[in-house]
């Protein structure tokens, strides 16, 4: 039975309900969906906000960090008075304020290869809000094992990339990242760059939930904001991938 909507919800979502092919069917799928956002930095804040405003029914927000002053040029869910406070419960509160029809759970925990399966099980889509490859690959591996679509994005300076992983339908992140990448403690970034990429992440998640459009499966979208250029690279599955190779 499709979910019902109050008059206030229908008015709130009026403009997207008017999109050809969207309507109540797609909105209902969003309302019934659960999205996990791992990492509540710039990408995570912005993608979670877009998903909350679109009407995704439940958001699981995972981050162990606390707000720092240097976060505030790009992490839109926090204020200067929040410095020193944990991000996850703050983000959950701010998103409920942005859309009271959305359920949020803020988990102040570090996701790793030991707890990723437990934390992500039950999500319909997982969104990458991370700033390190070790955790991204742990999320990738868990999503492959659980069969959950994973929207990856990363940013640095004026540049970014995005790719969607659907287990069994295309390559996973390990198919692309075959070597150990160096980690960077303080990644340089202009706030406008993750705003652009996080919007695309949210759009990918919405497409996956509603079944509309064509997600970036098997394609790596590379963004050069300095020259305003975009390149879309075809990515093949690695049959020997340690994560998804067994899926055939």
Long-range contacts (C-beta under 8 A, 24 or more apart in sequence): 2-28, 3-28, 3-31, 3-32, 5-31, 6-101, 9-55, 9-101, 12-55, 12-99, 12-101, 13-54, 13-55, 16-54, 21-212, 22-210, 22-212, 25-210, 26-210, 26-212, 27-55, 29-209, 29-210, 29-211, 30-54, 30-55, 30-56, 30-57, 30-206, 30-209, 30-210, 31-55, 31-56, 31-57, 31-101, 32-57, 33-57, 33-58, 33-124, 33-125, 33-209, 34-58, 34-59, 34-60, 34-122, 34-123, 34-124, 35-59, 35-60, 35-123, 35-124, 35-125, 35-126, 35-127, 35-205, 35-209, 36-60, 36-62, 36-119, 36-120, 36-123, 36-125, 36-126, 36-127, 37-61, 37-62, 37-126, 37-127, 37-129, 38-62, 38-63, 38-111, 38-120, 38-126, 38-127, 38-128, 38-129, 38-130, 38-135, 38-139, 39-63, 39-128, 39-129, 39-130, 39-131, 39-135, 40-65, 40-75, 40-77, 40-87, 40-88, 40-91, 40-129, 41-65, 41-71, 41-74, 41-75, 41-129, 41-130, 41-131, 41-194, 42-71, 42-74, 42-75, 42-129, 42-155, 42-189, 42-191, 42-194, 42-195, 42-198, 43-128, 43-129, 43-130, 43-153, 43-154, 43-155, 43-194, 43-197, 43-198, 43-201, 44-91, 44-127, 44-129, 44-130, 44-198, 45-75, 45-76, 45-77, 45-78, 45-91, 45-129, 45-198, 46-76, 46-194, 46-195, 46-198, 46-199, 46-202, 47-127, 47-129, 47-153, 47-198, 47-199, 47-201, 47-202, 47-205, 48-77, 48-91, 48-95, 48-127, 48-129, 49-76, 49-77, 49-95, 49-98, 50-198, 50-199, 50-202, 50-203, 51-127, 51-202, 51-205, 51-206, 52-95, 52-98, 52-99, 52-102, 52-104, 53-98, 53-99, 54-202, 54-206, 55-99, 55-101, 55-102, 56-102, 56-205, 56-206, 56-209, 57-102, 57-103, 58-102, 58-103, 58-104, 58-105, 59-92, 59-95, 59-102, 59-103, 59-104, 59-105, 60-104, 60-105, 60-107, 60-119, 60-123, 61-88, 61-91, 61-92, 61-95, 61-104, 61-105, 61-106, 61-107, 62-88, 62-107, 62-109, 62-111, 62-119, 63-87, 63-88, 63-91, 63-107, 63-108, 63-129, 64-88, 64-108, 64-109, 64-110, 70-186, 73-191, 74-189, 74-190, 74-191, 74-194, 74-195, 111-135, 111-138, 111-139, 112-138, 113-138, 113-141, 113-142, 116-141, 116-142, 117-142, 117-145, 117-146, 120-146, 120-148, 121-146, 123-148, 124-148, 124-149, 124-208, 124-209, 125-149, 125-150, 125-151, 125-205, 125-208, 125-209, 126-150, 126-151, 127-151, 127-201, 127-202, 127-205, 128-152, 128-153, 128-154, 128-201, 129-198, 130-154, 131-187, 132-183, 133-177, 133-180, 133-181, 133-183, 134-183, 136-173, 137-173, 137-174, 137-177, 140-165, 140-172, 140-173, 140-174, 140-243, 141-174, 141-243, 143-167, 143-172, 144-172, 144-243, 144-244, 144-247, 149-208, 149-215, 151-201, 151-204, 151-205, 151-208, 153-197, 153-198, 153-200, 153-201, 154-197, 155-187, 155-189, 155-193, 155-194, 155-197, 156-184, 156-187, 156-188, 156-189, 157-188, 157-189, 157-190, 157-193, 157-226, 158-190, 158-193, 158-224, 158-225, 158-226, 159-193, 159-222, 159-223, 159-224, 159-225, 159-226, 160-193, 160-194, 160-196, 160-197, 160-222, 160-223, 160-225, 161-197, 161-220, 161-221, 161-222, 161-223, 162-197, 162-200, 162-201, 162-204, 162-216, 162-220, 162-221, 162-223, 163-216, 163-219, 163-220, 163-221, 163-235, 164-204, 164-208, 164-215, 164-216, 164-217, 165-217, 166-208, 166-215, 166-217, 167-244, 167-247, 168-244, 168-247, 168-248, 169-217, 169-218, 170-217, 170-218, 170-235, 170-237, 171-218, 171-235, 171-236, 171-237, 171-238, 171-241, 171-244, 172-237, 172-241, 172-243, 172-244, 173-243, 174-238, 174-241, 174-242, 174-243, 174-244, 175-235, 175-236, 175-237, 175-238, 175-241, 175-243, 175-244, 176-220, 176-235, 178-238, 190-225, 192-225, 193-223, 193-225, 196-223, 196-225, 197-223
